[in-house]
Amino acid sequence: MSFLGENVGLLRPLLATVLTVLFVGCQPPKKDHKPAPASPFTKVSNLSETTTTCEQKIRQIMVYKRMGFENVNELSTQVSFANAILNQQTETEYSLAQLKDNTKSLEVAYTNATQDYKQSFSYELSLNSKDSKDPMNLQVSYELTTVDTASSLEQQFMINEKCELRKTQTTFATIKKKSDVNYTYSKSNYYVDGESDSKKEDFTLPEGSKLASFITDNDSAEAYDNSYSFSDGLGVFQSKVIEQSQTQKKKFGLDLNFKVTKVAIKNDNFKMDFEVGQDDKAGVKYSEANGQVTWTVPQTLWQQQALGSHQDLEQTVEVDLPAEYFITNNSIELSGNKLPAYEHFAAYWTKSQETTTADGRKSVILTEKEIPTISGTTTAKDLVSNSTIQTELPLIQKAAKAILAAEPTNREAQVQMILDYLSKYYVYDHSMVSNNVVRPLTTEEALNRGKGVCQHYAVIFTAIARAMKIPTRIIVGFHLSETSAGGHAWNEVEIREGVWQVVEPQGKTLASTNTRFYLPLVRGTFLEDKDAQQGDWIMEYLNVDYSIKAAK
């Protein structure tokens, strides 16, 4: 739950999309470090019912409220309450969103508000492109706002090849007002694999400020001017109306005249400008940020939008390379709205032939660095032990001491032994990917499971290395194949004093990391510390628009 208020709610699907796509493609590399085959999702085009038929079946559920929440033992009271009020909602909104990564979503929201409370029950159906490897997903949500509490209950469902719904995750979150300026946020997640996690955080607002979550009687943008919001992963930020104007748009076969309000939200780690608009004549509203658009339209227009028919949606990284290109080639041509700017990018690729096209797009030839190293300084951050990278755990200490006893000084040999440890004692969790429940874990959580995905390998690797006083980072970005770019996480290690090397923690040997398959974006600070804010990664991801093809 983003607790942003009606007119900044665009961030809810936007951030959910970013954090979902981050690691759904996080597959174990093959021995040659090409990505493994696609995750075992059912292609939408392979549904036993046609895409359109399945879509219409789910639409009927959404429009006629034919589905409530499934029970979760730990949340039976909340589930019963939400289901009891399901049919009490009155006002209805039909929305569709076009997001990155070939994702489009449809939402139906039923709301009921007074001066003292606001409650909303909604269904959101998401589908990537018609030929996507990812399934359709349905999210069912209930939100209740009173004078001192805002709460949200959400359930995620995957839709299988028979157009059947299977619950994968339930989330319950609250913000409680303790005083005029003090609040407590709490969230609990319950996953299909029987696991769960929770978090709790106190936050404070400036004296005399208002929290957007508790604005119930006015959904105009002006109501949120100079208000504050809280979002998990971003923290507290302020919204401010910066401009109001008129604009015309031709959409859905209509000529629309919008009164537009531009809003800025920001804190010390995050800043985003977006706009909201409303056309009184046609009853169409829209919200837009970073090219991500959500339209709220009359039901007739909503019904006309076929998710599976859209093939022209924006992708974050579009890859078009000949089959088996990387077997004999180590150069690519990358073009985009900007060139990669990760500070250690030179450890992966050498840039040449930089150009700018007439439309302002940048282009560059990237050639794989033969030895994936770069000079760099070490900071305290590279050795820190915290509640996520837990270097003092008995298992971590045991592994570190065993390696140091076998090889006291040679770091390359020590790093190889860490890879040997992971290869022997940790396995890849395909079910976490197929169930769509990939999530950050602490070192202890990852070890207790005995299995995980790329980010969990990187966390355990970092904990062992830092326990041995080897400076180590976690990097997030994309793992490339000839047809796609999947979210991935890996490590950088100070292999010798002042020299850092790229390391694939799922790899068998230190020498086998081929950086032609890696496109780094930022340091994964939120994987090194689950409590860290995620603004840097989110903004970098939202502003990426790359195309990759064969180098000439």
Secondary structure, DSSP 8 states (H G I E B T S, - for coil): -----GGGTTHHHHHHHHHHHHHHT-----TT----S--S---GGG-SS-HHHHHHHHHHHHHTT-------GGGHHHHHHHHHTGGG--EEEEEEEE-STT-EEEEEEEEEE-SS-EEEEEEEEEE--TT-SS--EEEEEEEEE-SSEEEEEEEEEEE-TTS-EEEEEEEEEEEEE-SSSEEEEEEEEEETTS-EEEEEEEEE--TT--BGGG--S--SGGGGTTEEEEETTTEEEEEEEEEEEEEEEEETTEEEEEEEEEEEEE-SS-EEEEEEEEETTTTEEEEEETTEEEEEE-HHHHHH--GGG------SEEEE--TTHHHH--EEEEEESS----TTGGGTEEEEEEEE-TTS-EEEEEEE-SS-EEE----GGGT---SSS-TTSHHHHHHHHHHHHH-SS-HHHHHHHHHHHHHHH-EE-HHHHHTT------HHHHHHHSEE-HHHHHHHHHHHHHHTT--EEEEEEEEE-SS-EEEEEEEEEEEETTEEEEE-TT-SSGGG--GGGEEEEEE-HHHH-TTS--HHHHHHHHT--EEEEE--
